[in-house]
Amino acid sequence: MTEILKHDQMGEAGAPVFGKGRRLRATEPRYMEVLDFLWEEAAILDRDDLIGWKAMLDEAIVYRMPVCVTRKRHSGESFETPTMHFDEDYLSIAFRIRRFVETQAWAADPPTRTRRFVTGVRVWAGETSDVFDVTSSLLLVRSTDDDYRTDILTAERFDRVRFLPDGRLLLRDRKIVADQTTIGTHNLAVFL
Amino acid sequence: MSTGAEESGAMPRLKDGTLVRDLFDHGKRQVQLRVHHDAEIFDLEMERIFAKSWLPVAHESEIPNPGDFVRRYMGQDSCLVVRGDDGGISVLLNACSHRGMALCREEKGKAANFKCPYHGWAFSKEGRFMAAPFEKQMYGDQLRRDADDLGLVTAKTGMLAGMVFANWDHEAESFQDYLGDFAWYLQAALERTNRGLEVVGPPQRHIMRANWKLLAEQLADGYHARALHQSAGDMGTLGHNPNDPASWGLIGINVSTPGGHTLRCIDMRLAYNFEGLSAEATAKERLTAIPPPGANPAMVGEFGQNLSDDQIALIADTPPLVMGLFPGTDFFTLMSVSGSEDGSHGPVMVARTWIPRAPDLFEMLTWILVEKDASEELREKTKRTTVRNFGISGYIEQDDAEAWQGIQKVVQGPIGRKLTGKYQAQIGIVKPDDFHGGGDVHAGFSRDDAQWAWWKRYAEVMSN
């Protein structure tokens, strides 16, 4: 089996270590811009504006969600495993979005209603001056049909964001590490 | 016996007086939908099916070294799948023989032995009772005398393509007898190469608010593709000619057994055009040009060392697509699907099982399979295509989940669950001369024969 992904790795093999640069204080303008980007992203996804979300993605994006397993505290082994729940790039995300938006995709029609709560945002200087490493907590509450029950997904997200020369931000990479090892919803026809 | 449905020596009867066997109308080929709802039916299934059936628990590549283990479920019972010092694999009930405490609290790990957190009784990797703390002071030499009876409950084991199966019932038929005629098909599809398959890692796990049978019985259902997977047609990945059944994978050969196993073979001769290959090309030449899911062209040369000529012809002309084993296993190997706007195609290779949690809830496990000797490029391609098409986020299975949950909503109502599931579309036994597989063969348009075979087996196990 392939080598276990460590918490501090992400993206393609050989990519720089994550979150080792200077940590930005919450008072710094760059921090606030990243925070605003994550809030904007959550709002756009909650409104089911998938085309709008796609415009926030870097075309080189690596978007992954590993399968995790319960481990003992001193096992020395990672919570994460090489199996993925999501293993996406820009074109596969674009495929999923086109399916939801343009075709009779029963999983998303009527659309799932979601509410994303993004908290605990931390930002580090990244590999180059335009790139920042970001971690955040995600609480995603999912409602479907007329079911009074809701599905709750919580995760830590490991993001790389990239500033464009015009000041806009793009999501360069994302790794989603869910807290549940048995995911408590019937499908992942939602983006986290 | 805790369930109200069971009566010793008599045919099982539900509390309202209905005999379980009367839930099935074999003449009309209908099953009452209350089977997906009633708690007493669920309890009966746990005893009669899940406590006595062969169930997949792990792939051996998940636990390569002595002491490696994973924790899984067989029905509602938690089990440990452990690699022993001699390389053998044991499947043990995850429960201390002392007071019943769950022994193991992690899903995966490495252990020299298993020690209960509660009082500290210790068991070997094979489940033998080893020792207890303060044993002399507490018990004198009683535990030494009783040691043979204090081991963990064990299941018997079997293996297919590296997938470990287990059965709590030591009196049950052997694993080979259980596979029966299906061994031939499964070997052809899954045990074709010298080094065989491994899994990418532990399985995906997620829940479904539906009865487990809604997935189990669907495996042989080709018919749903046209409507439920319409978006795959809209996306251009299935149904290239929407009114042509072949382009929806509906023309082929379904196979079933009295044991309730089902499989669907698609006719590659219709589904793909062999441009550039002469009509006289041999099966090996065709396989080399278009290798089966997950294999590199160079590996096709090995097939002859592992498969008969008839098996090679099977995977060249009419490869098994969905291979279902009663009650709760399937292997799904699909040749060439997309899942990306780059239009590139790749294979899907999964093994799945479903764990009943309640009448209206099951858990689904999805393992991703790759050939050990496949190129790194093909392994990556297989992993990605599989995740994008199948499993929790797979765009095809996303829509299946809607049907399973949609039926479950209906059977919550007393009027809704009086409906029946209908399986009257029959081909009967139609076996082409050049088809060499066993079992009951239903060639042609994919009708309900194999699905009904699953229900017949279910009815048999539940009724008598």
Chai-1 contact restraints between the chains, C-beta under 6 A:
chainA,res_idxA,chainB,res_idxB,connection_type,confidence,min_distance_angstrom,max_distance_angstrom,comment,restraint_id
A,V67,B,P202,contact,1.0,0.0,6.0,A-B,restraint_1
A,V67,B,Q204,contact,1.0,0.0,6.0,A-B,restraint_2
A,V69,B,E107,contact,1.0,0.0,6.0,A-B,restraint_3
A,V69,B,K108,contact,1.0,0.0,6.0,A-B,restraint_4
A,V69,B,P202,contact,1.0,0.0,6.0,A-B,restraint_5
A,T70,B,E106,contact,1.0,0.0,6.0,A-B,restraint_6
A,T70,B,E107,contact,1.0,0.0,6.0,A-B,restraint_7
A,R71,B,E106,contact,1.0,0.0,6.0,A-B,restraint_8
A,K72,B,E106,contact,1.0,0.0,6.0,A-B,restraint_9
A,S75,B,G109,contact,1.0,0.0,6.0,A-B,restraint_10
A,T81,B,G201,contact,1.0,0.0,6.0,A-B,restraint_11
A,T81,B,P202,contact,1.0,0.0,6.0,A-B,restraint_12
A,P82,B,V200,contact,1.0,0.0,6.0,A-B,restraint_13
A,P82,B,G201,contact,1.0,0.0,6.0,A-B,restraint_14
A,T83,B,V200,contact,1.0,0.0,6.0,A-B,restraint_15
A,T83,B,G201,contact,1.0,0.0,6.0,A-B,restraint_16
A,T83,B,P202,contact,1.0,0.0,6.0,A-B,restraint_17
A,M84,B,V387,contact,1.0,0.0,6.0,A-B,restraint_18
A,H85,B,Q204,contact,1.0,0.0,6.0,A-B,restraint_19
A,H85,B,I392,contact,1.0,0.0,6.0,A-B,restraint_20
A,H85,B,S393,contact,1.0,0.0,6.0,A-B,restraint_21
A,F86,B,S393,contact,1.0,0.0,6.0,A-B,restraint_22
A,D87,B,R384,contact,1.0,0.0,6.0,A-B,restraint_23
A,D87,B,V387,contact,1.0,0.0,6.0,A-B,restraint_24
A,L91,B,S340,contact,1.0,0.0,6.0,A-B,restraint_25
A,L91,B,E341,contact,1.0,0.0,6.0,A-B,restraint_26
A,L91,B,D342,contact,1.0,0.0,6.0,A-B,restraint_27
A,S92,B,G339,contact,1.0,0.0,6.0,A-B,restraint_28
A,S92,B,S340,contact,1.0,0.0,6.0,A-B,restraint_29
A,S92,B,R388,contact,1.0,0.0,6.0,A-B,restraint_30
A,A94,B,E341,contact,1.0,0.0,6.0,A-B,restraint_31
A,F95,B,S340,contact,1.0,0.0,6.0,A-B,restraint_32
A,F95,B,E341,contact,1.0,0.0,6.0,A-B,restraint_33
A,R99,B,S231,contact,1.0,0.0,6.0,A-B,restraint_34
A,R99,B,M235,contact,1.0,0.0,6.0,A-B,restraint_35
A,R99,B,Y395,contact,1.0,0.0,6.0,A-B,restraint_36
A,T103,B,S231,contact,1.0,0.0,6.0,A-B,restraint_37
A,T103,B,D234,contact,1.0,0.0,6.0,A-B,restraint_38
A,T103,B,M235,contact,1.0,0.0,6.0,A-B,restraint_39
A,Q104,B,Q230,contact,1.0,0.0,6.0,A-B,restraint_40
A,Q104,B,S231,contact,1.0,0.0,6.0,A-B,restraint_41
A,A105,B,S231,contact,1.0,0.0,6.0,A-B,restraint_42
A,W106,B,D399,contact,1.0,0.0,6.0,A-B,restraint_43
A,W106,B,E402,contact,1.0,0.0,6.0,A-B,restraint_44
A,A107,B,Q398,contact,1.0,0.0,6.0,A-B,restraint_45
A,A107,B,D399,contact,1.0,0.0,6.0,A-B,restraint_46
A,A107,B,E402,contact,1.0,0.0,6.0,A-B,restraint_47
A,T182,B,R205,contact,1.0,0.0,6.0,A-B,restraint_48
A,I183,B,H206,contact,1.0,0.0,6.0,A-B,restraint_49
A,I183,B,I392,contact,1.0,0.0,6.0,A-B,restraint_50
A,G184,B,I207,contact,1.0,0.0,6.0,A-B,restraint_51
A,H186,B,M208,contact,1.0,0.0,6.0,A-B,restraint_52
A,H186,B,A401,contact,1.0,0.0,6.0,A-B,restraint_53
A,H186,B,Q405,contact,1.0,0.0,6.0,A-B,restraint_54
A,N187,B,I392,contact,1.0,0.0,6.0,A-B,restraint_55
A,N187,B,Q398,contact,1.0,0.0,6.0,A-B,restraint_56
A,N187,B,A401,contact,1.0,0.0,6.0,A-B,restraint_57
A,L188,B,I392,contact,1.0,0.0,6.0,A-B,restraint_58
A,L188,B,S393,contact,1.0,0.0,6.0,A-B,restraint_59
A,A189,B,Q398,contact,1.0,0.0,6.0,A-B,restraint_60
